[in-house]
Amino acid sequence: MKYKPILSCLFALGIFMAFTAFTPANDDPLDKIIAQLDKWLDLHPQEKVYLQTDKPYYAAGDDIWFKAYVVINGEHKLSALSGVLNVELIDDRDSVKQSLKLPLISGLSRGNITLPDTLAEGNYRIRAYTNWMRNAGSDYFFDKTFWLSNPVINDVFTHTTYSFNSRNGQQEVKAEINYTNLNGKPYASSAVSYRVQLGAKTIAKGNGQTDDKGDLNITFIDPSLAGPAGRIITELKTGDKTTVKKSILVKTASANTDVQFFPEGGNLVNNNTTNIAFKAVGADGLGRDVKGVVVDELNNQVTTFSTSHLGMGTFTLTPENGKTYKAKITYADGSEGTIDLPKAVNSGYSLSIDNSDADVLHVRVLPGAMVSANTSATDVMSLVATSGADVCFAGKSKPGSRSLIAHISKNKLPTGIVQFTLFSPAGEPMNERLVFIQNHDQLKISVNADQRVYSPRQKVTLGINAVDKDAKPVIGSFSVSVTDESKVPVDEDAENSILANLLLTSDLKGYIEKPGYYFNHDDEKTKADLDVLMLTQGYHRFEWKQVLGNDAAPITFQPEKTLQITGHLKNLLGKPVANGKVTLFSTQGGVFMTDALSDSKGNFTFGNLLFRDSIKFLIQARTAKDRKNVQVFVDDIQPEPTASAKIWPGFLVNMDNGLSPFLQSSKAQYDNGIKYGLISHSIMLKEVVITDKKVEPLKSSSNLNGPGNADQVIRATDLATMGCPTLAQCLQGRLNGVFFRNDTPYLMRNLNIPMLIVLDGIYVDGETLNSINPGDVESIELLKNIEYTSIYGGRGSGGVLVITSKTGSPGQNYQRYTPGIIIYMPRGYAKIREFYAPRYDAPKTNTQIPDLRTTVYWKPDIVTGDDGKAIFDYFNTDSKGTYRVVIEGIDANGNLGRLVYRYKVE
């Protein structure tokens, strides 16, 4: 058979002749396995998304600046499959606060999310995915959690610690909450009222007072013994008698630690020495330290174990036939527990891989006793290694062989996660083992600075040089972020960089604690810790059973190449309308109109569209005989649910009082922005009591003069009393100075020019008035005088009628007025803004304004030339200290690069 060429993965069966107990593969069953996997990958290419952001956390009023990298399959080449990226801002209640669509050009995009100054403090996350990625599930979306503080409207900051006890068989939780102001001064002797909510239930409430350190202790019983799901809502009275409400996340309401054991390769086989990995996880989802001993059924000690990194560790065990084993565990708080180890079997195989050698993987397969007794002289086992779903190693045993030993050069395997699978003679998967390969073959980035020490507001010129593993210059796309580390400290081991994300976390289900650790350190302990992670973490990019049985889940979501609007037509009896004429029309941002015909099933498509977000379209349809009795239905893509995520509330933190430098700087920057007119914000007015009845202003309208700024306004309440079947009939004789001719309105002073009719921002003809149900209308604004009509230009010279409909049903983004016409508001591309950084060498720059930016510089579109070089420059802020430059990027071959560079400002 013919195999597809794979750039980063090697498939050359001849090389296995050198391995002990291996022979070249033939057509049965190994060729079938590989052919099925190739077929599956052709139908299910795997996209991944990574977003580099300008900093790790934010304050209300900030912008989140980001660059998106979308790659495909194990080679990590930039994807051409999708042309649209979805980016969402989600709060810790799983509510989508903002949603963006961005164009992908050769797998790259960039954008920003503006955080309003009214946004509540708390944990938020950025989620990014393509429509195609929804087929694999949200576990493989990009998901980054960050803390957002609001020093603009908040001067009370909290830090909470928890301790736990058992009382009468129930879990007692003690929360110690510390209250301080922005400068760290405690709110001492302050009255506090509180209530504790777990889910929707209030389980405790009361009153208290902080001590001289600003601490308040709250104790409550968690009747469910559950994990993360709750909040402590407190109201603290400050010195000026104001009351400040704080919602504090209950990270966990349990001290329970879950310990699981994972035999290497999946099986614990009698008489075979096996590595057993274990993972201890608290109720908050984070690793916990444990230690213990393994005993047999007679309570004889067999071995000991203890965690080595983030709740994980390994030990070896050689189980004996007829014996059972337990782990006696001592937890961090001194409590103890006992857990049964997986039962050892006589059938099956042990698969072990030694990854400690820098250059070679050592693979060993040993059979159980029953396997050895029942092996046929013609039985052949197969071993397949995949990266993503690309085959990068394949071989088979000699006929009748009961064990395998292979030594595989790591340079034949790609950097990243490689999954080894052992198949039975019948081609069924038996054992699996994940291995992380680090060949140090990614891009090497260096920085050339014009000097090492700078002054505040001094110009900085940096040159970057990018080369591949062979030291050859590369053309690549890079993004650069510069922050002041004295204001924005960062835990680099907790960062999810382009390397940690695309090579590690994007291929694993579940939460990976401190992913940056595995890439920031290059020593034997880190390598061993990463190998233990591979033994304890699940990998489910594909299921062999589905691949081999042609039983893959159907493809539900197609790749979005461009923006498009699709739908279907039905007649009033619900039957498809074939060959119907459909017109898409908009006047926002210029006049746009295009036509399409429905197919035999009534489906229509407007493809290759380019429009901004919040634009409104009018869709009008007619039958082939130009009749109006048509119903238009648009295919609205439902958003991805937000409840399921890698990062659930147990991993979130209340951390605002640990960020004093950042908060103080953000507050000062915001105040200066207001002072110098660089920031606009909303002001909450004090309550005013009005004794006389007043007319409520219009809440919304497409009136370019502003809602309600008109010569006459007719409201829904007025229309409800008229009892007329069409809007045209309701308006005749009720609009001052307006005359209707064939249902088209004219100003009496200008009967030669029909009035301009604007329906929810869309220009429509007078005939439409005769088909609009008055009950669907919220308001009608009549514009006659030039002070109101001039903004519409020549089109408004005959007067303007602005019609605003009532809001459609929840979840809908269209309004239906009459058969054959709907107003549709699809989500278009978000506006891409440029990062502003002052140029202090420019003559018009206002140098009197303090420069307190926390993000010093952001540039997402740096491209290296044929020589692998690029240059950029910017100016420092007023702050002195250490500045941190983070450069990340990719080349055309999918090689990834990251560099962190620092310099001093004195």
ABEGO torsion letter per residue (X at the ends): XBBBBBAABBBBAAAAAABBGBBBBBAOAAAAAAAAAAAAAAABBBBBBBBBBABABBBBGBBBBBBBBBBBEAAGBBBAABABBBBBBBBAAGBBABBBBBBBBGGBBBBBBBBBAABBBEBBBBBBBBAAAAAAEAAABBBBBBBBBBAAABABBBBBBBBBBBBGGBBBBBBBBBBBBAAGBBBBGBBBBBBBBBEABBABBEBBBBBAAGBBBBBBBBAAGBBBGEBBBBBBBBAAGBBBBBBBBBABABABBBBBBBBBGGBBBBGBBBBBBBBBBBAAGBBBBBBEBBBBAAGBBABBBBBABGGBBBBBBBBBBGBBBBBBBBBAAGBBBBBBBBBBBABEBBBBBBAABAABBBBBBBBBAAAAAABBAABBBBBBBBBEABBABBBBBBBGBABBBBBBBAAABBBEBBBBBBBBAAGBBABBBBBBBBAGABBBBBBBBABABBBBGBBBBBBBBBBBAAGBBBBBBBBBBBBBAAABBBBAAABBBAAAAAAAAAABBEBBBGAAAAAABBBAAAAAAAAAAAAABBBAABBAAAAAAGABBBBABBBBABBBBBBBBBBAAGBBBBGBBBBBBBABGEBBBBBBBBBAAGBBBBBGBBBBBGBBBBBBBBBAAGBABBBBBBBBBBBBBAABBABBAAABBBAAAAAAAAAAAAAAAAAAAAAAGABBBBBBBBBBBBABBBBBBBABBABAAEBGBBABBBBAAAAAAAGBABAAAAABGABBGBBBBGGBBBBAABAABBBBBBBGGBBBBAAAAAABBAAABABBBBBABAAAAAAAEAAAAAEBBBBBBBBBBBGBABBBABBGBBBBBBBBBBBBBBBBBBBAABAABBAABBBABABABBBAABBBBAAGBBBBBBBBBABBEBBBBBBBBBBAAGBBBBBBBBBBBX
